[in-house]
Amino acid sequence: MNLFNIFDTISQVDPDFNDRISPRRAAIRNMLSFGKKVSLAAVPLVFADLLKKAYGQTPTDVNSVLNYALTLEYLEAEFYTKGAAATGLIPSGKPTAAIQTIRDHEIAHVNFLKQVLGDQAVSKPTFDFTAGGTFSTVFTDYDTFLALAQAFEDTGVRAYKGQAGLLKGNQIVLTAALQIHAVEARHASHIRQMRKGRGGTAAEQKPWITGANDSGIGAAVDPVYAGEDNKVQAGIDITSLNSVSGKLSVEAATQAFDEPLAATEVLAIAGLFIK
């Protein structure tokens, strides 16, 4: 899920990474057009092959970063796999198709990371998606399942943003990684729209994050949205800017800019669901 960490750490432990990867720039360009022809969920497998060719063997110092990403992908893949398999949980038709599609994307990400790591890949942790009983109905109540899915997807999107700036030196890799990031963001938006369609307490749900408490399922997942109430960007208070009528609202200011999450924050969130 977090390719930004992967490439940044590779560059730190191997300064020649960008030079070594340069002969394959044409292949990466082909990959970008290839992504238009097939599901973007398959693109990570191309990255796996690229890394293996560049190194022959994954450097030990990079393993911790790859395994960090793999742990997060294990979490999402198992969550959607269990949800899709839970009898009577997901309504038939479009909801079932959507959850199965997202599940397959996350499985593709797991396979990508495992392929890169080889026998150095960490084993899949034992997950407790009830978070110690906090979400005891996650696989029996569809609304709880969707709310938790939203929290996981929003976490993934913010995790990407936490490292985006570190790829600015390699525009080709940055472009390709952002293609994958965009798919994760669409997951989050689609899940939010599915919740809105359910009505009830989620009737006012928006496809974007608003403020620092946007889950609708309680304080347990507040860390997912920590910092999202920020209304100052690059030293500019967004609420001081003009709108169509008057100044921009705090709500608009927080919606217009998505905030990053650091790796430590992401792992703390994941830790809520790992036994």
C-alpha positions as CSV (number, residue, x, y, z in Angstrom):
1,M,0.0,0.0,0.0
2,N,2.8,2.5,0.8
3,L,5.1,2.4,-2.1
4,F,6.5,5.8,-1.2
5,N,8.2,4.4,1.9
6,I,9.6,1.6,-0.2
7,F,11.3,3.7,-2.8
8,D,12.5,6.3,-0.3
9,T,14.2,3.8,1.9
10,I,15.7,2.0,-1.1
11,S,17.3,5.3,-2.2
12,Q,18.6,6.0,1.4
13,V,20.4,2.6,1.7
14,D,21.4,2.4,-2.0
15,P,22.2,5.8,-3.4
16,D,22.7,4.2,-6.9
17,F,19.1,3.1,-7.0
18,N,18.0,5.8,-9.3
19,D,20.9,5.3,-11.7
20,R,20.4,1.5,-11.7
21,I,16.7,1.9,-12.4
22,S,17.3,4.4,-15.3
23,P,17.9,1.8,-18.0
24,R,14.4,0.6,-17.3
25,R,12.7,3.9,-17.7
26,A,11.3,2.9,-21.1
27,A,9.8,-0.2,-19.4
28,I,8.2,2.0,-16.8
29,R,6.8,4.3,-19.4
30,N,5.3,1.2,-21.1
31,M,3.9,0.2,-17.7
32,L,2.1,3.6,-17.4
33,S,0.3,3.0,-20.7
34,F,-0.2,-0.7,-19.8
35,G,-2.1,0.5,-16.7
36,K,-4.7,2.0,-19.0
37,K,-5.4,-1.3,-20.6
38,V,-5.7,-3.6,-17.6
39,S,-6.9,-3.3,-14.0
40,L,-4.7,-1.0,-11.9
41,A,-4.8,-3.7,-9.3
42,A,-2.3,-5.6,-11.4
43,V,0.3,-2.7,-11.7
44,P,2.0,-3.5,-8.3
45,L,3.1,-6.9,-9.9
46,V,5.1,-4.9,-12.5
47,F,6.8,-3.0,-9.7
48,A,7.7,-6.3,-8.0
49,D,9.4,-7.5,-11.2
50,L,11.2,-4.1,-11.5
51,L,12.6,-4.3,-8.0
52,K,13.8,-7.9,-8.4
53,K,15.6,-7.0,-11.7
54,A,17.2,-3.9,-10.1
55,Y,18.5,-5.7,-7.1
56,G,18.5,-9.5,-7.8
57,Q,17.9,-9.7,-4.1
58,T,16.0,-7.4,-1.8
59,P,18.5,-5.5,0.5
60,T,18.1,-6.4,4.2
61,D,17.6,-2.8,5.3
62,V,14.6,-2.4,3.0
63,N,12.9,-5.5,4.3
64,S,11.5,-3.8,7.4
65,V,9.8,-1.2,5.1
66,L,8.4,-3.8,2.8
67,N,7.1,-5.8,5.7
68,Y,5.5,-2.7,7.2
69,A,3.5,-2.3,4.0
70,L,2.8,-6.0,3.8
71,T,1.3,-6.0,7.3
72,L,-1.1,-3.3,6.3
73,E,-2.1,-5.1,3.1
74,Y,-2.6,-8.4,5.0
75,L,-5.0,-6.5,7.2
76,E,-7.1,-5.0,4.4
77,A,-7.0,-8.2,2.3
78,E,-8.2,-10.4,5.2
79,F,-10.8,-7.9,6.2
80,Y,-12.5,-7.8,2.8
81,T,-12.0,-11.6,2.3
82,K,-13.8,-12.3,5.6
83,G,-16.5,-9.7,4.8
84,A,-17.2,-11.2,1.3
85,A,-17.4,-14.7,2.8
86,A,-19.7,-13.8,5.7
87,T,-23.1,-15.2,5.1
88,G,-25.9,-12.6,4.8
89,L,-23.6,-9.7,5.6
90,I,-23.3,-7.9,2.2
91,P,-26.5,-7.3,0.1
92,S,-26.4,-9.0,-3.3
93,G,-25.9,-7.1,-6.5
94,K,-23.7,-4.0,-6.7
95,P,-22.6,-4.0,-3.0
96,T,-21.3,-7.6,-3.3
97,A,-19.5,-6.8,-6.6
98,A,-17.9,-3.7,-5.1
99,I,-16.6,-5.5,-2.0
100,Q,-15.3,-8.4,-4.1
101,T,-13.5,-6.0,-6.4
102,I,-11.8,-4.1,-3.5
103,R,-10.9,-7.5,-2.0
104,D,-9.1,-8.5,-5.2
105,H,-7.2,-5.2,-5.3
106,E,-5.9,-5.7,-1.8
107,I,-4.9,-9.3,-2.5
108,A,-3.0,-8.1,-5.5
109,H,-1.1,-5.8,-3.2
110,V,-0.3,-8.6,-0.8
111,N,1.0,-10.7,-3.7
112,F,3.2,-7.9,-4.9
113,L,4.9,-7.4,-1.6
114,K,5.4,-11.1,-1.0
115,Q,6.9,-11.5,-4.4
116,V,9.5,-8.8,-3.7
117,L,10.3,-10.1,-0.2
118,G,10.5,-13.8,-1.0
119,D,11.4,-15.8,2.0
120,Q,12.0,-12.6,4.0
121,A,8.3,-11.8,4.0
122,V,6.7,-11.7,7.5
123,S,3.9,-14.1,8.2
124,K,0.4,-12.8,8.2
125,P,-0.5,-11.7,11.7
126,T,-3.6,-12.8,13.6
127,F,-6.2,-10.1,13.3
128,D,-9.0,-9.2,15.6
129,F,-11.3,-7.0,13.6
130,T,-13.5,-6.5,16.6
131,A,-10.6,-4.5,18.2
132,G,-11.0,-6.4,21.5
133,G,-14.8,-6.4,21.2
134,T,-15.3,-2.7,20.3
135,F,-16.7,-3.8,16.9
136,S,-18.2,-7.1,17.9
137,T,-20.7,-7.0,15.1
138,V,-18.3,-6.2,12.3
139,F,-19.1,-9.3,10.3
140,T,-22.8,-9.5,11.2
141,D,-23.8,-5.9,10.8
142,Y,-23.3,-4.4,7.4
143,D,-23.2,-0.8,8.6
144,T,-20.4,-1.6,11.1
145,F,-18.5,-3.4,8.4
146,L,-18.7,-0.5,6.0
147,A,-17.8,2.0,8.7
148,L,-14.7,0.0,9.5
149,A,-13.8,-0.4,5.8
150,Q,-14.0,3.4,5.5
151,A,-11.5,3.8,8.4
152,F,-9.1,1.3,6.8
153,E,-9.3,2.9,3.4
154,D,-8.9,6.5,4.8
155,T,-5.8,5.2,6.7
156,G,-4.3,3.9,3.5
157,V,-4.8,7.1,1.5
158,R,-3.3,9.2,4.3
159,A,-0.3,6.8,4.6
160,Y,0.6,7.4,1.0
161,K,0.5,11.2,1.5
162,G,2.9,10.9,4.4
163,Q,5.7,10.0,2.0
164,A,4.7,11.5,-1.3
165,G,7.3,14.3,-1.2
166,L,10.2,11.8,-0.9
167,L,9.6,10.6,-4.5
168,K,9.9,14.1,-6.1
169,G,13.4,13.2,-7.4
170,N,12.1,10.5,-9.6
171,Q,9.0,11.7,-11.5
172,I,8.4,8.5,-13.5
173,V,8.2,6.4,-10.3
174,L,6.2,9.1,-8.6
175,T,3.7,9.1,-11.4
176,A,3.3,5.3,-11.4
177,A,3.0,5.2,-7.6
178,L,0.3,7.9,-7.7
179,Q,-1.7,5.8,-10.1
180,I,-1.9,3.2,-7.4
181,H,-2.6,5.8,-4.7
182,A,-5.5,7.1,-6.8
183,V,-7.1,3.6,-6.8
184,E,-6.8,3.5,-3.0
185,A,-8.5,6.9,-2.8
186,R,-11.3,5.7,-5.0
187,H,-11.8,2.8,-2.7
188,A,-12.3,5.2,0.2
189,S,-14.7,7.4,-1.8
190,H,-16.7,4.4,-3.0
191,I,-17.1,3.0,0.5
192,R,-18.2,6.4,1.8
193,Q,-20.8,6.6,-0.9
194,M,-22.0,3.1,-0.1
195,R,-22.5,4.2,3.5
196,K,-24.4,7.3,2.4
197,G,-26.7,5.1,0.4
198,R,-27.6,3.2,3.5
199,G,-29.1,6.3,5.1
200,G,-29.6,6.5,8.9
201,T,-26.6,7.8,10.8
202,A,-24.5,7.8,7.6
203,A,-27.0,9.7,5.5
204,E,-24.8,12.8,5.6
205,Q,-21.6,11.0,4.8
206,K,-19.5,12.7,2.1
207,P,-17.0,11.2,-0.3
208,W,-14.2,13.2,1.3
209,I,-13.0,13.6,4.9
210,T,-14.5,16.4,7.0
211,G,-12.7,17.4,10.2
212,A,-11.0,15.1,12.7
213,N,-13.9,12.8,13.7
214,D,-15.4,11.5,10.5
215,S,-15.9,7.8,11.1
216,G,-19.3,7.7,12.8
217,I,-18.3,4.6,14.7
218,G,-16.7,6.1,17.9
219,A,-13.5,7.2,19.4
220,A,-11.6,3.9,18.8
221,V,-10.7,5.0,15.3
222,D,-10.2,8.7,15.9
223,P,-6.5,8.3,15.2
224,V,-7.4,7.6,11.6
225,Y,-8.6,11.3,11.4
226,A,-6.2,13.0,13.7
227,G,-5.0,16.2,12.2
228,E,-7.8,16.4,9.6
229,D,-9.2,19.5,11.3
230,N,-6.2,21.4,10.1
231,K,-7.3,24.6,8.3
232,V,-3.8,26.1,7.7
233,Q,-1.9,25.1,4.6
234,A,1.6,26.4,3.8
235,G,1.1,29.0,6.4
236,I,-2.2,30.2,5.0
237,D,-5.4,30.1,7.0
238,I,-7.8,28.7,4.4
239,T,-10.8,30.3,6.3
240,S,-9.3,33.7,5.6
241,L,-9.8,33.2,1.9
242,N,-12.9,34.4,0.0
243,S,-15.6,32.1,-1.1
244,V,-18.6,32.8,-3.4
245,S,-20.2,34.7,-0.5
246,G,-18.0,35.6,2.5
247,K,-15.1,33.6,3.8
248,L,-14.5,29.9,3.4
249,S,-16.0,27.8,6.2
250,V,-13.9,25.6,8.5
251,E,-15.7,22.6,7.0
252,A,-14.7,23.6,3.5
253,A,-11.2,24.3,4.6
254,T,-10.8,20.8,6.1
255,Q,-12.4,19.1,3.1
256,A,-10.3,20.8,0.5
257,F,-7.0,19.4,1.8
258,D,-6.3,15.9,2.9
259,E,-3.7,15.4,5.6
260,P,-0.8,12.9,5.8
261,L,-0.1,10.2,8.4
262,A,3.4,9.2,9.5
263,A,4.4,5.5,9.4
264,T,4.3,5.4,13.2
265,E,0.8,6.7,13.3
266,V,-0.3,4.1,10.6
267,L,1.2,1.2,12.5
268,A,-0.5,2.4,15.7
269,I,-3.8,2.3,14.0
270,A,-3.1,-1.2,12.5
271,G,-2.1,-2.3,16.0
272,L,-5.6,-1.9,17.2
273,F,-6.6,-4.9,15.1
274,I,-3.6,-7.2,15.5
275,K,-3.6,-9.7,18.3
